[in-house]
Amino acid sequence: MSSEMLAAFSKTCNVERQQDLSEDREENQKPGLSERFQPISKRQMKKLMKQKQWEEQRELRKQKRKEKRKRKQLERQCQPESNSDGSDRKRIRRDVVHSPLRLIIDCSFDSLMVLKDIKKLHKQIQRCYAENRRALHPVQFYLTSHGGQLKKNMDENDKGWVNWKDIHIKPEHYSEFIQKEDLIYLTSDSPNVLKELDESKAYVIGGLVDHNHHKGLTYKQASDHGIDHAQLPLGNFVKMNSRKVLAVNHVFEIILEYLETRDWQEAFFTILPQRKGAVPTDQACESCSCDKKFARVEGGLNSDSSEEENKHELDSPHEEEKQDKESSTESTVNSVPY
């Protein structure tokens, strides 16, 4: 045998040996029967069952979606023709009659408030804006002396305020562009009480959330500037448990409600929150009179009972004398010697 044949034979043997080794490795790497068929946990079994149900109900869900679309389409077709040209909101907005009354929120008290109160004022202004937008008789809404902490808070938390409509937001003080004769400052400390609203005037609401730390400040400012001032006729219609100091948005909403109803009492009881404990003054008077009558009745009953007690007291000395005599005789009899 030549050397070439020997080399070829040894090469083929080595190749066969390597193939055998690779086959052995593959067999060793294959999982055994115990590894292939491991028991499934209850959680895995539930997941598999849910997946199976999901796959089985796919067609059913598709059918339900189709039925829902058809039902909505039928509902739209069955709607009355009056709503075919637009939604109810748009129909209501067409009936809006803008009032010439100017309502101003004076934001010149920025330096007197902490950030917590600034945020509360911001929310109250948002409420005023929203209510004025949906009101049947919206007013000419002004936000004056706008700047400082309030503007910064609005820029950070309500960037959409720059796109607000039907509102005049000005950094100037209201006295710079409105005549003094047209101004009326609304403050609960004023001795003047409003009877009705003059829509040719501009009413100012103090934008101050101070928790009674600065009492009488808005009244003082109005007096110092020579501006007419007045308070809402709250005491004529409402009896409250708390002071007659209302939030900015409450005053704003009461004026909007009055412009619609022309009834102060209805405006107050529609807007005032329940926590104020507001009741009509006539009911409060009735309850006071009932309390007085009840007190008189109680007083009468107490006087009768006191008279009876006095009678008992008057009768009691005679009885005590009798008891004393009886006891004295008993004591003398018992004390006789045998």
Secondary structure as UniProt FT lines:
FT   HELIX           3..29
FT   HELIX           33..36
FT   HELIX           42..56
FT   HELIX           58..78
FT   HELIX           81..83
FT   TURN            84..85
FT   HELIX           88..93
FT   TURN            94..95
FT   STRAND          102..106
FT   TURN            108..109
FT   HELIX           110..112
FT   HELIX           115..134
FT   STRAND          140..144
FT   HELIX           148..157
FT   HELIX           159..163
FT   STRAND          167..169
FT   HELIX           174..176
FT   HELIX           180..182
FT   STRAND          183..186
FT   TURN            188..189
FT   TURN            199..200
FT   STRAND          202..206
FT   TURN            211..212
FT   TURN            215..216
FT   HELIX           217..224
FT   TURN            225..226
FT   STRAND          228..231
FT   HELIX           234..237
FT   STRAND          238..239
FT   HELIX           248..261
FT   HELIX           264..271
FT   HELIX           274..276
FT   STRAND          279..280
FT   HELIX           281..334
//
